[in-house]
Amino acid sequence: MLFNKDYDIKNIFKKTKVKNKDKGHNFMVFKWIEKKAFKKGLENPSFFRGVVRRIAYSMAKGDPERVHELALDALNEHTDIIEEVSKDFDFKDLHVTVADLDVMPFGTAPGLDKNGDALRPLSKLFGYLKPGTIIVPEREGNSRPRVAIDEKLDEIYNAQGFPSKGLEYFTERLGEYDNKTIRCPLIPSVCGLPLEENLNNAYKELEIILRRIYPYVDGVEWNPFSPNTKALSALRTPSEFKRSAKLIKDLIGPKMAVVKMGPYDDYEEQKTNWLKLVESFLDGGGDGITAVNTYMVPKEKIPSETWGYQSAGRSGTFLQEYRQRALKDARMNFPNAFIFATGGIDSAEQAWSALQYADALEGYTPYTFKGFGLILEMADGLRTKLKENGYKTLREFLASREF
Ligand SMILES: Cc1cc2nc3c(=O)[nH]c(=O)nc-3n(C[C@H](O)[C@H](O)[C@H](O)COP(=O)(O)O)c2cc1C
């Protein structure tokens, strides 16, 4: 609902002194414009950025999190338009296999739909979905403002601190999604939270989540790398990674289990530790990884004068080199692991670079700047790349890679 929720339409009519009999007509006109703008914003990144996004920011008085809520509302409001354009987002020659399903290679990264509020509309545009991160309790997270935007660099800084409507709410959304008829794999991001250093609570919560969501999902992504939640660092050891993978696989059996990995700097020691964690997760029975989560930066590096936290997770273009390094190192060491790529995949060039090592691509930050028309832009560019390099399909290219 992009044009009439917070932007109180009655007030607009009052201010412009519209006569009663004209109100109904004008409302219809607004609705018509809203629909047209929504459709064009879905298909065209420049229109999204220059028009739709600007209007949304003005409606939300500059609050990026409110803009995000409005965007999720708009997706649910305009399912008819999404249904109409859905087939244009599907290119058979770009299909890959994710969680045993034949789908487009673009997915949503966790954070984009934290609580599963827009699973259905998103499933019509993306190849696979990663809602979450889901935690057991309902939790507010840090107080707002906790998200800052760098408009020039296309980056986001966030210190949300795991806000969640909780497991029960999410399970209801899963019940509505109907994964029997919708062929778009659901791989929720999940995490049990340690209490201080007490890891038992983390495992207890992880088990509760998995038992509850198991029937509805095609896999899970375990997320021990959220940079804003300090207690999670106790889980980032080889033995806890192995233990977590075992627990997840015991509970979800043949369904896909991946771990979301954070970025690391270009130092041998950091790289070795990172690879050791991946190895331990795979040893425990895990199927693969997602690289990478946001990069932790200190307060003084955040482009906001009123930032109230000591740090934030930085995402978008800044992550591109971290993502590529992690993808390459992971692929060279674990040729058979399934690898999801994320971190500033904002063009066909970036998508092509990531696909030199990864099996599927997901994003959050780039879609907030360019809208979902970015999928069309990347699909078009990837098809050109395939053609230039002598491949008919993306699957053919992926199979040809040698590591
Ligand atoms: C506001 C915001 C919230 C996020 N929340 C989560 C989250 O709950 N769980 C998670 O694993 N990653 C979360 N992420 C990280 C993204 O999933 C992704 O790994 C990262 O932003 C890099 O990809 P991008 O450049 O496409 O955004 C969040 C990112 C942003 C910007």
The ligand as an SDF file (V2000), in Angstrom:
LIG
                    3D

 31 33  0  0  0  0  0  0  0  0999 V2000
   18.9560   -4.3680    7.5850 C   0  0  0  0  0  0  0  0  0  0  0  0
   19.5920   -5.7230    7.4140 C   0  0  0  0  0  0  0  0  0  0  0  0
   19.1500   -6.7890    8.2040 C   0  0  0  0  0  0  0  0  0  0  0  0
   19.7420   -8.0460    8.0680 C   0  0  0  0  0  0  0  0  0  0  0  0
   19.2900   -9.0810    8.8420 N   0  0  0  0  0  0  0  0  0  0  0  0
   19.8560  -10.3090    8.6900 C   0  0  0  0  0  0  0  0  0  0  0  0
   19.3860  -11.4170    9.4350 C   0  0  0  0  0  0  0  0  0  0  0  0
   18.4200  -11.3180   10.2090 O   0  0  0  0  0  0  0  0  0  0  0  0
   20.0190  -12.6150    9.2800 N   0  0  0  0  0  0  0  0  0  0  0  0
   21.0840  -12.7920    8.4100 C   0  0  0  0  0  0  0  0  0  0  0  0
   21.6280  -13.8980    8.3000 O   0  0  0  0  0  0  0  0  0  0  0  0
   21.5250  -11.7440    7.6730 N   0  0  0  0  0  0  0  0  0  0  0  0
   20.9340  -10.5390    7.7850 C   0  0  0  0  0  0  0  0  0  0  0  0
   21.3890   -9.4920    7.0140 N   0  0  0  0  0  0  0  0  0  0  0  0
   22.5370   -9.7300    6.1080 C   0  0  0  0  0  0  0  0  0  0  0  0
   22.1130  -10.0890    4.6810 C   0  0  0  0  0  0  0  0  0  0  0  0
   21.3990  -11.3060    4.6430 O   0  0  0  0  0  0  0  0  0  0  0  0
   23.3290  -10.2210    3.7520 C   0  0  0  0  0  0  0  0  0  0  0  0
   24.1370  -11.2900    4.1860 O   0  0  0  0  0  0  0  0  0  0  0  0
   24.2150   -8.9830    3.7320 C   0  0  0  0  0  0  0  0  0  0  0  0
   23.4560   -7.8160    3.8640 O   0  0  0  0  0  0  0  0  0  0  0  0
   25.0400   -8.9180    2.4560 C   0  0  0  0  0  0  0  0  0  0  0  0
   24.2280   -8.9830    1.3020 O   0  0  0  0  0  0  0  0  0  0  0  0
   23.6630   -7.6620    0.5460 P   0  0  0  0  0  0  0  0  0  0  0  0
   24.8200   -6.7870    0.2190 O   0  0  0  0  0  0  0  0  0  0  0  0
   22.9570   -8.2280   -0.6400 O   0  0  0  0  0  0  0  0  0  0  0  0
   22.7250   -7.0230    1.5170 O   0  0  0  0  0  0  0  0  0  0  0  0
   20.7880   -8.2360    7.1280 C   0  0  0  0  0  0  0  0  0  0  0  0
   21.2050   -7.1670    6.3250 C   0  0  0  0  0  0  0  0  0  0  0  0
   20.6140   -5.9270    6.4460 C   0  0  0  0  0  0  0  0  0  0  0  0
   21.0670   -4.8110    5.5540 C   0  0  0  0  0  0  0  0  0  0  0  0
  1  2  1  0
  2  3  1  0
  2 30  2  0
  3  4  2  0
  4  5  1  0
  4 28  1  0
  5  6  2  0
  6  7  1  0
  6 13  1  0
  7  8  2  0
  7  9  1  0
  9 10  1  0
 10 11  2  0
 10 12  1  0
 12 13  2  0
 13 14  1  0
 14 15  1  0
 14 28  1  0
 15 16  1  0
 16 17  1  0
 16 18  1  0
 18 19  1  0
 18 20  1  0
 20 21  1  0
 20 22  1  0
 22 23  1  0
 23 24  1  0
 24 25  2  0
 24 26  1  0
 24 27  1  0
 28 29  2  0
 29 30  1  0
 30 31  1  0
M  END
$$$$
